């Protein structure tokens, strides 16, 4: 059965088509600069990458090209072979604790949550509507980044601000990257051969978050009302004293929106280093002796270790620590420095094993009290699996 995994951004549309349940990727690609000049798309099929410059005024046109490519490349002979389309949605609020089939009511609820994810949720709706128009016979589903974190207990998601902010304005910790945390936690349990586990999953990429997962369910996570909480990220500040915000708004005479922009796009690795939001550039800066690159790397590592230590105590122990996403999967130095900082827990890095990039493997020695693993994440396949499960 053919299932399409879709991730629509405000000006982009990523897709991956699977033969399910085999989980074989048939074709994948991304449409970029939708609604902007110089739009184009790239597709990967049979190990070959193809790029085409096309006018993409909106997501519907992108879907029409997608269908054309599927037919021209004989991925499908008829559109009704596509039985399901799963859409990634960033914010599901407290409404959704699992993936669901799209209905009018579901769309209304996602739209209601637009205020909490002003860039992402409207884009997802655009993607859903475009898919409904172009491929009307497929079952459409939505898979939420926040759903996995809905099992957190109240004390972990309520902020210590007036309680009415929660009841009247929906202010609480929702977390993000849930699909990724769930994927790597499930895979870790498979490797360990049991489900009754205490895991710490570190999704560290351009966006970064850590979760405490007990028996496959989320107990705590570092992202908050929005993805700008917890760890230091490429250009996001993560946890800071909230008063910094009001103090600097007064000092600089800037609006809430300008402040939001600085905290999300000009902070983190970029803000401190003034070099880049990309960890590869930070590492290159360190090799050249750039002190601010070294400073922000130290801060970044410290924060990850702090969260691992917190969750270790919160869970009353830990069976395994997982690293995933761009930095977690590929940055050997970052992993080394994080794991070295965990020696007090009896965790010992296997220097040679830690050399892996982008593949699964254990990176600690056999005598390490807690094993650490690299597990490449795969949010797309999770979307396809959930969609398959929801097809009647
Ligand atoms: P993601 O958001 O998951 O795509 O991750 C992007 C982050 O991963 C960026 O900060 C990249 O610098 C980092 N990254 C990707 N490849 C490497 C690598 N080989 N070494 C260090 N960092 C990497």
Boltz pocket constraint, residues with backbone or C-beta under 6 A from the ligand:
constraints:
  - pocket:
      binder: B
      contacts: [[A, 204], [A, 205], [A, 206], [A, 207], [A, 234], [A, 277], [A, 278], [A, 279], [A, 280], [A, 281], [A, 325], [A, 326], [A, 327], [A, 330], [A, 331], [A, 332], [A, 357]]
      max_distance: 6.0
